[in-house]
Amino acid sequence: VDMRLAQGTSMTITPIRTMMNHSTTQIFFDDLRVPAENLIGEEGQGFRYVLSGMNAERILIAAECVGDAKWFIAKATAYAKERVLFERPIGQNQGVQFPIARAYAQMRAAELMVREAAAQYEAGGDVGPEANMAKLIAADASWFAADMCVQTFGGFGFAEEYDIERKFREARLYQVAPISTNLILSYLAEHVLGLPRSY
Ligand SMILES: Cc1cc2nc3c(=O)[nH]c(=O)nc-3n(C[C@H](O)[C@H](O)[C@H](O)COP(=O)(O)OP(=O)(O)OC[C@H]3O[C@@H](n4cnc5c(N)ncnc54)[C@H](O)[C@@H]3O)c2cc1C
C-alpha cells in the first residue's frame, strides 16, 4: 500500500523511544484495504516469502554483530596497549589480555558460521538452521566483546565521548531482536534435534 495515503486513516505509526538510536515505531492497522493489483508473488504464499526474508535478515544481523565484535576488539586492543598503569600497559596483564583474546576467538567462530549461512542461502537451500545459529553465535560474540570492552576501558567505558557505552547498549539488542535467543534455541531443539515442541 501507499503508506503516505494509508497513514492517519487505516494505518497509525507512532514512534517509541528506545535505549538506542533506532527509529523504532509501533504500527496499528484498522481495516486497511490492500488493492488486488498490489499482490506480490503468488496468493497464499505470503508467509513462506516472509520466512525466507527472515532467514536473510538473520544472516544480515549476524554479519552486523560480527562487525560490532570486531569494533569492540579493536578498541579494547588499542586501549590495552596505550593505557599505562604501574609502569606497564594494562594489556601486558593476562587478566586483561585473555578476555580480548577470547572475544577474538568467538568473533572468528561466528564469522565462519555467517559465511557458511550466506553461502547456503545463495545456493538456494534450506538455510533455517545455519541462519539461526549464525545469529545466535554472532549475537553472543558481540555481547561478550561489548562487555569485555567496557571492562578494558574501566571508568572511561562509561564516558559518552569514547562511544563504548553507546555501542554496548546497541549490542544488547541482538539477544532479543530480530529473534530472541530462547526462540532460536527452541527452533534448534525442535527442528534440528527432534526434541518435543515446547510451546
Ligand atoms: C529496537 C527494536 C527494533 C525492532 N525492529 C523490528 C522490526 O523492524 N520489525 C519487526 O517485525 N520487529 C521488530 N522488533 C521486534 C522484535 O523482533 C521482537 O521484540 C522480538 O522478536 C521479541 O519478541 P517480543 O518483543 O514479542 O518478546 P516476547 O515474545 O514477548 O518474549 C519476551 C521474552 O520471553 C521469552 N520467551 C517467549 N516465548 C518463549 C518460549 N516459548 N520459551 C522460552 N522463552 C520464551 C523471549 O525469549 C523473551 O526473552 C524490534 C524490537 C526492538 C527492541
The ligand as an SDF file (V2000), in Angstrom:
LIG
                    3D

 53 58  0  0  0  0  0  0  0  0999 V2000
   14.7630   -1.7200   18.7960 C   0  0  0  0  0  0  0  0  0  0  0  0
   13.8490   -2.7700   18.2260 C   0  0  0  0  0  0  0  0  0  0  0  0
   13.5950   -2.7850   16.8610 C   0  0  0  0  0  0  0  0  0  0  0  0
   12.7410   -3.7550   16.3240 C   0  0  0  0  0  0  0  0  0  0  0  0
   12.5060   -3.7290   14.9920 N   0  0  0  0  0  0  0  0  0  0  0  0
   11.6340   -4.5930   14.4480 C   0  0  0  0  0  0  0  0  0  0  0  0
   11.3210   -4.5590   13.0710 C   0  0  0  0  0  0  0  0  0  0  0  0
   11.8580   -3.7370   12.3130 O   0  0  0  0  0  0  0  0  0  0  0  0
   10.3930   -5.4260   12.5670 N   0  0  0  0  0  0  0  0  0  0  0  0
    9.7900   -6.3510   13.3790 C   0  0  0  0  0  0  0  0  0  0  0  0
    8.9640   -7.1380   12.8930 O   0  0  0  0  0  0  0  0  0  0  0  0
   10.0890   -6.4250   14.7090 N   0  0  0  0  0  0  0  0  0  0  0  0
   10.9800   -5.5720   15.2470 C   0  0  0  0  0  0  0  0  0  0  0  0
   11.2690   -5.6470   16.6000 N   0  0  0  0  0  0  0  0  0  0  0  0
   10.5470   -6.6380   17.4130 C   0  0  0  0  0  0  0  0  0  0  0  0
   11.4240   -7.8290   17.7770 C   0  0  0  0  0  0  0  0  0  0  0  0
   11.5310   -8.6980   16.6640 O   0  0  0  0  0  0  0  0  0  0  0  0
   10.7950   -8.5310   18.9830 C   0  0  0  0  0  0  0  0  0  0  0  0
   10.9060   -7.6460   20.0980 O   0  0  0  0  0  0  0  0  0  0  0  0
   11.4860   -9.8440   19.2930 C   0  0  0  0  0  0  0  0  0  0  0  0
   11.2510  -10.8000   18.2840 O   0  0  0  0  0  0  0  0  0  0  0  0
   10.9880  -10.4490   20.6330 C   0  0  0  0  0  0  0  0  0  0  0  0
    9.5740  -10.5580   20.5910 O   0  0  0  0  0  0  0  0  0  0  0  0
    8.6990   -9.8660   21.7400 P   0  0  0  0  0  0  0  0  0  0  0  0
    9.2110   -8.4930   21.9870 O   0  0  0  0  0  0  0  0  0  0  0  0
    7.2820  -10.0270   21.3180 O   0  0  0  0  0  0  0  0  0  0  0  0
    9.0310  -10.7040   23.0270 O   0  0  0  0  0  0  0  0  0  0  0  0
    8.1660  -11.9240   23.5960 P   0  0  0  0  0  0  0  0  0  0  0  0
    7.8560  -12.8840   22.5160 O   0  0  0  0  0  0  0  0  0  0  0  0
    7.0270  -11.3610   24.3900 O   0  0  0  0  0  0  0  0  0  0  0  0
    9.2270  -12.5810   24.5640 O   0  0  0  0  0  0  0  0  0  0  0  0
    9.5900  -11.9990   25.8330 C   0  0  0  0  0  0  0  0  0  0  0  0
   10.6820  -12.8500   26.4720 C   0  0  0  0  0  0  0  0  0  0  0  0
   10.1760  -14.1850   26.7050 O   0  0  0  0  0  0  0  0  0  0  0  0
   10.9800  -15.1510   26.0540 C   0  0  0  0  0  0  0  0  0  0  0  0
   10.1020  -16.2060   25.5020 N   0  0  0  0  0  0  0  0  0  0  0  0
    8.9600  -16.0540   24.7970 C   0  0  0  0  0  0  0  0  0  0  0  0
    8.4410  -17.2300   24.4540 N   0  0  0  0  0  0  0  0  0  0  0  0
    9.2650  -18.1780   24.9510 C   0  0  0  0  0  0  0  0  0  0  0  0
    9.2850  -19.5990   24.9350 C   0  0  0  0  0  0  0  0  0  0  0  0
    8.3220  -20.3120   24.3180 N   0  0  0  0  0  0  0  0  0  0  0  0
   10.2920  -20.2330   25.5570 N   0  0  0  0  0  0  0  0  0  0  0  0
   11.2720  -19.5230   26.1910 C   0  0  0  0  0  0  0  0  0  0  0  0
   11.3270  -18.1870   26.2280 N   0  0  0  0  0  0  0  0  0  0  0  0
   10.3360  -17.5190   25.6230 C   0  0  0  0  0  0  0  0  0  0  0  0
   11.7010  -14.4030   24.9580 C   0  0  0  0  0  0  0  0  0  0  0  0
   12.9400  -15.0420   24.6420 O   0  0  0  0  0  0  0  0  0  0  0  0
   11.9040  -13.0290   25.5820 C   0  0  0  0  0  0  0  0  0  0  0  0
   13.0810  -13.0420   26.3680 O   0  0  0  0  0  0  0  0  0  0  0  0
   12.1440   -4.7120   17.1640 C   0  0  0  0  0  0  0  0  0  0  0  0
   12.4300   -4.7130   18.5340 C   0  0  0  0  0  0  0  0  0  0  0  0
   13.2730   -3.7500   19.0690 C   0  0  0  0  0  0  0  0  0  0  0  0
   13.5580   -3.7960   20.5540 C   0  0  0  0  0  0  0  0  0  0  0  0
  1  2  1  0
  2  3  1  0
  2 52  2  0
  3  4  2  0
  4  5  1  0
  4 50  1  0
  5  6  2  0
  6  7  1  0
  6 13  1  0
  7  8  2  0
  7  9  1  0
  9 10  1  0
 10 11  2  0
 10 12  1  0
 12 13  2  0
 13 14  1  0
 14 15  1  0
 14 50  1  0
 15 16  1  0
 16 17  1  0
 16 18  1  0
 18 19  1  0
 18 20  1  0
 20 21  1  0
 20 22  1  0
 22 23  1  0
 23 24  1  0
 24 25  2  0
 24 26  1  0
 24 27  1  0
 27 28  1  0
 28 29  2  0
 28 30  1  0
 28 31  1  0
 31 32  1  0
 32 33  1  0
 33 34  1  0
 33 48  1  0
 34 35  1  0
 35 36  1  0
 35 46  1  0
 36 37  1  0
 36 45  1  0
 37 38  2  0
 38 39  1  0
 39 40  1  0
 39 45  2  0
 40 41  1  0
 40 42  2  0
 42 43  1  0
 43 44  2  0
 44 45  1  0
 46 47  1  0
 46 48  1  0
 48 49  1  0
 50 51  2  0
 51 52  1  0
 52 53  1  0
M  END
$$$$
